[in-house]
């Protein structure tokens, strides 16, 4: 690019910035897009003709679309301290918003969503820009960011919360999320699995899929905040996601899901309030192009649904071509195998419109078609028969399309949304084949796919014959890879799928290697922490086949079954939670692995040694001071520590019911006992979370922590030149912690985004290099965030 071109581009950018800033005080409340004209004549003509908005409400509907979308947040429901977070929000942060004015406009008090259970979802009229830029809201914004990183709060659009609620998930359900990124709905599903926090390993699991490799890593970041051993992220085209097989009493059976969330890609005209570009880009062509893909994804979903299972189909579009037309086509070709569930009594308080039974198809030039026979042959590639409503009145009545629900923006100040709940009563017609006898599980996962309802009914279990082409491909693949696969199966290795069968895009993933039952690595760990005999050591895995194992992860028994039997069929991006990390100095203390905070709530029920019960004052010291001396703790804690060997420990706080003003939820922290000190190894945002719950002013505590760290840094780096003025505090913290790790073998106290989003620390031993890679991947995730706005 030449100099003149650069000058012209710079002038254009400057002019655009001036135009954006020309809206005065109202610019911030409008989300920063005051100059974009929120008009689209074709949009208005199309939806007025279809009549999806009740008579007399059109002006209110359009006015709502032109208003910015309220900010909404959801408190994580499965954490034992959800009530404490809610109490903190209502009693502290919401009260501070009373009578507050920002840019001359009064801030309305946040309101709970009436239809969301237990007051765990709230909305406010504050836009994201106002939250980020206003000094008066800095404390509230920092609270939201910090708690979001910890996984205690999710900032999620209100209507996006509806589909998981209508799935009616129980902890034993096997769940598939077909188009999961960016992951806010996936997080809801994980919460529902862990409804009972006393059960570390629910029998159910969530397999979260997305076709975009880069968005899968955004999905990993969302899911990993919840620290569940029951989540697996995979990378496939949802319309052709493979059948998975599991081992059931020595037999290989198809995996059918009890619940499926099918939140398909859509035109997104229900998101006009936050995605302003939709106003100028909207055309009916978007829906016509997406209809086929949506129908294929939904069809693939119901094929993998168990009999009696429930699938929720949803879009953030109002267009019947993407909604009722897909559902009607699916119901028609199911020949009675599917039915729409009546959910009118569920989520009381949610205002909804019933599904429509009559609609027309319009091209982008404004031409309407009422029936398929009216479509000229030169248009039949754009318009398909499945886009039109069913003409047979009896068939149409039997479909009960009015059981679908459409949420309109002006009814409860939300975005637009569509949801349909399908129940599978019998196998799909094209899967009804002659039953065959179950085969004994072979050593190798073959290419034969099984297609039928699982459940206990043996007559329903069918083995689908592979085609001739599949047989030939299978033989070739078997010749090429049989020996390697056999060895991998024996060693419990789950690698990526073979390249001939599936093209691999994006980052190359490390294998998932389960620990053998007789692995000498585990014995010292078992002895050091006095693990319970019931501890499922077969569920431990690493991400390396050769060299030292740096991290140990854990998955549930059910996910282990899925991993071992399908390594050739699916590309797994991430699964498992980190429970132990190698400590370079740990061997001299009796165990080379220390506990990881990420998996401590899963591990704690099985640990019977090295547990120190601490009072609330001790917890405050542990969270506000970097490496406090033992003398600073209570006498009871000092006595417990006195006879305990150095090394990794568990620090447990139990609430005292006789002190209602103290924190009333249990806390489990990972720590390290030294010769003269005791410290907690907890990520920064998690520290701030616990301190807020205990009523400690976080800003002051944060400054004290930084001052202490700066002093320690001067001692550790006394030979280095003084740090430049204005150096970011986070950079100082990172440098300090890196130096301390070299002495005690501890991992960097990074934010959860850096430490768990990609699990890259397994791949590279050098800590500094690992840190650089983490930052690279996090930046890639942030780039994808804008692209993910159409969903969730």
N, C-alpha and C positions, 0 to 999 in steps of 0.2 A: 504494500500500500504506500503510495507516494505522500509527500508532505502536504500537498494541497488537499488530497482526499482525507488525510487525518485531521486537518484543520476544519474541513467541512463537517466531518463526523463529530468533532468535538463541539462545534457550534450547535449542531442539531441536538446533541445530548443536553447541552446547557439550556437550550430553548425548551426542550421537553421537561427538564427539571423545574424551570420557572413556571411553565404551564401547570404542572402538577401542584406546585406550591401556591397557586393563585387562588385557592378556595378559601383562604382565611382560616378562622378557628374551626369552621365546620369540616375542614379537610380531614382532620384526624378522625372525626367521628364517622366519616364516610369511608374509612378504610384506606384513604390515600388516593381515591380515583374520582375526584369531583368533576373532571372534565369529560369523562366518558359518558356519551349519550345513552341512557338506558331506554332505548326504543328499538322495537323490531316489529314492523308491520306484519310480516309473514307469520311470526309467532302468535300475535294477537288474533289474526284472522283464522289461523289453524285451530287454536284452542277454543275460540268462541264458537266455531262451527261444530266442534266435537261435543261441546256442552259438558265438560268435566267439572266446571265451576257452577255451583247452584245459581239460579236466577237471582239477580239483584246483588250478587257479591263480586261481580267482575272488577269493579273499580277498587274495592278493598283488596282483591287478589293482586292486581297490578301494583297498587301502592305498596303492598308488603314486599313484593319482589324488588322494588326500587330502594328499599331500606336496607342498611347493613345488617348482617346476620349477628344476633347476640352471641357473645362468647359463652360456651358451655363447658362444664367440667364434671367429671364423674369420679367419685371416691371408690377406690378399689374395694370390692365387697368381701373378698375372702380373707383379707388380713385381719388378725385378731384385734388390731388397734384401729379399725375403720371408725369405730364410735369415737375414739379419742381425736382422730383427725376432724371428724364432723363437729365435735365439741369445740375444737380449736378454731375452726373456720367461723362458726356461728358466734362464739363468745369474744373472739379477738379480731380477726381480719374483717369480717362483715361489719362489725360495730364501728370500726375505724372508717368505713365508707359512708357512714351516716352523715347527711348534710354536707357532703364533700362536693365541690364544684371543680371541674377541669375544663379549661378553655371556655369559661363562662357558661357551661352546661352542667346541670346537676346530675350527679351519678345516682342512678336508681339502685336501691338495695337489691342484692341478688335474691332470686326466688327459686325454690326447689321445684323440679318438674313433678307435677301432681301425679303422673302416671308411673313414675319410676319408683321401685320399692324402697322403703326405709330411708327416704330423703337422701339418697346417695348420689343424686344428680342435680346440678344447679345451673342456672343461666343468669347472665347479667347483660346490660346494654353496652358494656365496654367493648370497643373493638380491639383487635390485637395491637394496632398502632398506638392507641391511647395507653394501653397497658405497658407497652415497651418504652414509650417516650416521656410519660408524665412523672416528674419527681415525686408528686404526692402519692403515686401508686407504686413506687419503687419497691417498698417492702412487700406489698401484696404480690407483685410480679415475681420477685425473687422467691417467695414462698411457692408460687405455682410452678416455676421452673425447677426448683430443687425437689419438690415432692413428685413432680412428673418423672424426673430422672430416677428417683428411688422406686418408682412403680406404685406409689400410693395414690396418685391422682392421674387421670388421663384427661387431656383436653380433647374433647370429641363432640362432634355435632349431635344435637339432640336426636334427630330422626335416625341417625346411624346406630343408636343404641337399641332400636326396636327389634331388628331381626334376631339377635341372640336371645332376647327375652322370650320371643315367641317359639323358640326351639324347644323350650322346656327341658333343659339339660339336667341330667343327674350324674353324680360322680362315677358311675359305672359305664357311662356311654362312650362308645367309640365315635369320634367326631371327625368329619372332613370339612375343612374350610377351603373351597375350591379356588377362589380368587381373593386371597387373603390380604395382600399388601394394601395399605401400609400397616395394618395390624391392630387397629383399635377394637374391631369386633372380635378378633382372635383373642385379645387380652380378656374380653368379657367371658369368652368360652372357657379360658383357663381358670378364671376366678370361680366359675360355676362348678368346675371339676373339684376344686379345693374348698367346697362349701364347708366341709368338716376339717378344721385345721389339725385335729388330733390324728388324722390319717395321713401319714407322710407320702404314701403311694396309692392314690386312687386307682381303681381297676380300669377306669377309662383313660382316654388320651385324645389329643388333638393333633391331626396332621394338617398343617397349614401349607397351602400350595400357592405359588404364583408363577406366571409364565416369564416374567421379567427377572433376569438374574440379578440385576442391580437392586431392584425393589425388594428382592428376597432378603437382602442384608438390612434394609430398613425394617423389614418384618422381624428379622432376628433381634434387632435392637429393642423393638417393642415387646416381644415375647420374653426376652431374657431378663427384663426388669422384674418379672413376676417370679423368677427363680423356681420354675416347676420342672420336675423330671419327666413330665408327661406331655411334652410338646416336641414335635419334629417339624422342621421347615424343609420343604422339598421344592424343586424347580421343574415344573412341567407345564405343557399346554393343557389347560383344564378340559378342553373338549376331547382330548385323547389321553387323559391321565390313566396310567396302566392299572389293571387289576392286580391287587397285592394278595399274597398268600401267607397263611400262618400255619404253624404246627399245632394241631389239636389232638392230643393223645397219640402222637406218632403218625397221624394222618395229615396230609397237606390239604387245607381247605381255603376257599376264597374268603377274603376279608370283606365283609359287608358292614357298612356304617349304620349306627343307630340314629345318628343325626348328621345332616349335611347342610352347610350354609352355602348358598349359591348366590353370592352378591356379584352379579356379572358386570363387565364393562358396559358403559352406557353413554348416551349423548350428554347426560348431566344437566339437562335444563332445569332440574330441581335445585341446582346449586348456584343459580344466577346471583344470589345475594352475596356470595363470597367469591365466586369466579366470574368477575365482571366481563371478561372477554366473551362469555357465552352470548351476551346481548348482541354483539356484532357478528359473531360466527354462526349463530343458530340457523339451521335450515333442516327441512324434513329429510334431506338426503342422508344426514348422520344416522337417523333411526333406521332408514331403509338398508343402509350398509351394515348395521350392527345386528339386525334381527336374526340373520342366519347363524351368526356366531353365538348369540345368546341362546338360541334354540338348541344348538349342538351341545353347549355346555350344560344346559338344564337336562337334556336327554342323557348325557353321560352321568350326570349326578344321580338321576333316578335309577339308572342301571346298577349303580353301586350302593343303593340304599337297601337296608334290610327290610323284610316284611314287617309291617307294623311300625316302621321307622318314619321319621318326619324330616322333610326337607323344606327349608325356607328359601324362596326365590325373591330377590329384591333388586331394585334399581333406584338410583337417585334421579330418575326421569319421570315425567308425567305422561309420556306418550304411550297410548295403547298399543302401538306397533311393537314397542319393546316390552310391553307388560301383558295385557290381556291376550294379545294375539299369540304370544309365546306360550302362555299357560293353556289357552284353548287348543292350540296345535298339539301340545304335549298330552293333554287329557284325551284328545280324539284318538291319537295313535296308541295310547296305552290300553284302549279297549276295556276300560273298567278296572285296570290294575291300580290306577291312581284316583284319589279324590281330594277335593279342596276341603280343608278343615275349617270349621266355623269358629273363628277366634273373636267373635264380637263381644264375648264376656271377659276376654283377657285384656289386661292393661286398662282397667277402668280409669277414666280421667283423660284418656287419649282421644282427641277428636279426630274422626276419620270419615272418609267417604267410601261407599261401597264400590266395587268394581263395575265397569260398564259392560253392556252386552252388544251395543251397536256402535260402530265407528266406520270411518272412511279412510282411504289412503290418498295422500296428496304428494305430488312431485314438487321439487323446489321451484318450478316455474308457476306453481299455483293451480295446476290441473288436478281435479279430483276424480277418484274412481271408487264406485260402490261395490263392484263385484269383479272377480277375477276375469270373467268373460269379456268385460269391457276394456281390458288392458290390451293395447295394440302389441303386435309381436315384437316391435323394436324396443318396447319398454319392459318386456318380460324377463330381462336379466336384472333389472333394477327392482321390479315388483314381483313378489312370489305369491303363490296361492295361500301359503300359511299366514299371510299378513291380513287376510280378510276374516270377518266374523263368520261363524257357522250359520248357514241359512236354515238348516233343519231345526224347527222350533223345539221339538222334543229333545234332541241332542243338546241344544243350547240350554234348555231348562235343567237337564240332568247334570250339566257341568257346574252349575251354581257359581258362575263367575262373580256374582255379587258378594261372595265371601272373600274375595280379594279386598285389600284396603289401600286407599290412596290418601296420603297426608298432604293437605294444601297449606301453603306458607302463612296465609292470613288467619287461619283458625287458632293457632297457638304460638305465633311468632317464631316459626321454624323454617327449615328448608322444605322443598317438596320431596316426596318419597312414595314408593310403591312396594307393597309386600304381599306375597301369596304363600300360604302354608299348605304343603302337599303331604298326604299320607299314602304310603304304599300298602296296598291290600294283598297283592299277589305278584309273582314275577312278571316282568315285562313280556309281552306276547312273543317278541323275537328271541327271547331267552328260554322259552318253554320247549325243552328237548327231553328225549328219553333219559331218565336217570341212569347213572352208572355207579358201579360199586366204588367206594373210596379206595384209593391206592395208598399203600404204605409209603411213608415219607422217604424219598430217596436221599442220597448224600448230597446231590446237587440240585439247586433250584432250576428246574427246566423252564422251557418257554410255553408249556401248556398252561392255558388260563382256565380258571374255574369260574363259572357264572351262574349263581343261584342264590336264593336266600340262605343265610347261614342258619341260625337257630337250631333247635334240637331235633327238628324233623328230618330224618335221614332221607326221606323220599324227595325232599326239595333240593338236595345237594347234587348239583349236576356238574359234570366235567365237559367243558366245551372243547370240541375237536379243533385243533389248529388247522389252518388252511395248508394247501400244498406248498405255497411259497414260504409260509412260516416254517413248515417242516424242513424244507431245503436249507433255509437260513439257519434254523436251529442246528442242523447237522454240521454245517460249516463252522458255526460259532463253537460248537462242542469240540470239534477237532482242534480248533485254534486255541481254545482257552480251558479245556476240561481239566488239564493237569494243574494249572494255576488255581482254578476255582476250587478244586478238591482240597488243595493245601490250605487255601484261605478259609474254607469252611471249618476245617479241623482246628485252625488257629483262632477262630472267632473273629475273622477280619471282614469288615464290610466296606469295600472300596467303592469308587465311582463305577457307573455302568460301563460296559465295554464300548469303545469308541465306534466300532462298526455298527452297533445297534442304535446308538444315540449320539448325536453331535453334542459336544460339550461347549458351552459358551460361558464367558465370564471367568471368574477365578477357579483355579483347579483346587478341589477340596482334598484335604488329607483323609486317609481312611479312618474308620471307626473300628478300633481293635479292642475286643473284650478281653479282660484279664482271665487267663486260664485258672481253673480251680486250684491247681497246685503251684501257682506263681509265688516264688519266695518273697516277692515284694510286699505281699499283703500281711504276712505273719507278724512282722514287727509293728505294723499299724494296728492290727487286731489286739495285740498284747498291750501296746502303749496306751490305747484309749479304752481298753476293756470293753470291746464291742460285744453286743448281745449275740448269742448264738443264732438268733433269727435274722441277723443282718444279711441282706441279699447280696453277697459279694460277687455273684455271677453277673450282676447288673453293672459292675464297674467297667469303665472303658477308658482308653487313651486315644490320642489322635496321631500316634506314631508307631510304626512297625519296628523300627531300628533305633538304636541309641537309647539314651536315658529317657525314662518317662518323666516328664516335667509336671504334668497335671493329671489328676484322676477325675473322671466325670462319672455321673450316675444317671441311669434312665430307669423307668419302671419296667417290670417284668414283661408287660404287654408290648412295650415299644422295642424291647430287646428281641422279642419274637418276630416283630415286623422287620427289624433291621437285618437279622440273620437270614431270613428267608427271601429277601427281596433286593439284595445288594446289586444285582445285575439289572434290575428293572427300573430303579428310580435314582435320581440324583438328589442326595441328601445334602442340604446346605449346612444344617446345624441341628443338634439335638443334645439333650443331657445338661445337667448343671455341674459346675465345678465344686467338688467336695474337699479335695486335698491338693496342695501345691508342694512341690519339692523345695526343701529348705537346704541350702548348701552347707549350713552348719548343724543341721538337725541330727545327723547320724551320731554325733558325739553325745547327744542328749537322749538317745534311745530310739528315735524315729526320724527318718529322713523326710517325712511329710508333715506339714502343718495344716491345720484346718482352714478352710476358705469360707468367708462370710456369706458368699453367694449361696452355698448349700447347707448352711448350719441348721436351718429349721427342718430340713429333711433328715440330716444326720443325728440331731440331738436325741431323739427317742431311743437310739441304739447305743449311745455313749454312756458308760457307767464309771468312768474315771476322769480325773483332771477337770472336774467341774467345781467352780467356786461360786457360791451364792453371795451376791453383793447387795448392799442397800442402795437407795436412790442417790445418796450423796456420793458414794463411790462411783456410780455410773456417770455422774456429772464430771467428776475428776477425770475419769477415763476418756470422756468425749471432748473435754476442753483442753487437756494437756497432752503433749506429744508423748512424753516418756516419764511419767511421774514416779518419784521414789516411793517405796513401800510405806515409808513413815507417814505419807499423806493420807493413807487409807484408814478405815475404821479398824479398831483393835481386833474385831472378829475376823475381818478379811486377812489381816496380818497373821493371825494364828493359823488359818487354813493354808496360807501360802508357805508358811515356815517349813513344813515337813514335805513339801511337794518339790519334785525335781524340776529343773529348768526345762523350758520348751513350750510348745503350743498348749493352750488351755481354753476352756469354755467359761465364760462369765455370764451368770444367769441372774436376772432380777425377777422376783415374784412380787406382785402388788400386795399391799396390806389393806384388807377391807376396812380395818379400823381407822385408816387414814384416807378418807375419801378425796381429800384435796391433792394427794399424790397421784402419780401416774397409775392408772388402773388396768394396764395390760402388761403381760410378761414380755421381757426382752431377753434375747440370747445373742451374745457377742463373741466373736473370736478374739483371742488375746495371746500375748506372749509373756511368759514369766522369765525375767532375767535374775541376775544375782541380787540386785538391789532395787529393781524397778518392776513395774507391771504396766503393760500398755495394751490398748485395744487396736485391732487391725480392722477398721471399718471405713468404707469409702466416705469421702467428704460429705456428699449430699445426704447419706444415711445418718451420719453424725448430726448434721443440722436438723434432720427430721426428729430424731430422738430428743434432742435438746428442746425443740419447739414443744413437743408433747409434754415435756417436764416443766414448761413455763419459763425456760431460760431465754433471755433476750439474745437472739442469735447474732445480731449485728455486733453487740459488745463481745460476745464469746468468740466470734470470728476474728475480731481485731486482736483480742488477747492471744489467740492461737497463732496469728500471723506474726505478732511481735516476738512470741516465744520461738517460732520457727526461724525468724530472721537472726535472733541471737545464736541459736544452735548452728545456723548456717555459717555465721562468722567464725565459730570455733572450728567447724569441720573444714571450711575452706580458707583457713587463715593464710595459706600460701598463695591464694588467688587474688587478683586485683579486685578492688571494691566494685560491687555491681553498679552499673550505670543508673543514674537517676531516671525515674519513670519506668523502670523495668516492671513488666506485669507481675503482679503478686503470684499468679498461677505458675508463671515460669520459675519464680523463686522456689515455690513449693515443690515443683517437679525436680529441680536440681537438688534440693535438700534431700528429698526422699530417695532419689537415685543414689546419693552418696551413702545414706544410711543403709540401703539395701546391700551395698557391698560389704558392710560390716556384719549385718545380722541375717542376710539371706532372705530378706522380706520383699514382697512384690510391691510395685509402685501403688501408692494410694491414689489412683486415678479416679475420675468419675466413672460411673457404671457404663457410659457410652464407650469409653476407651478400653475398659477392662474386660467387657463381656460381649460387645456387639459382634465381633468377628472371631473371637477365640484364637487370635493370631499368635498369642504368646507361646503356643505349642510348637509353632513352626520354626521359630528363630530363637536361638539361645541368648544372643546378645540383647540385653534389656533395652539399650538405647535404640537399636535398630527396630525392635518390636514396637517401641513407643512411636517411632516415625511412621511405621506401617499402620498402626491404629489410627493415627491422625489422618492419614491418607484416606482410609476407608470411611472414617466418620465424615470427612468432607464430601465423599461421594454420596453418602446417605443424605446429607443436607441438600445436595444438588437435586436429588430425586424427590425431595419433600414437596416442591412446587408441583411436580408432575403428578403427585398422588392426591391432589386436592379434589379431583372429581369424585373420588371415592372417600368415604368416611369424613 
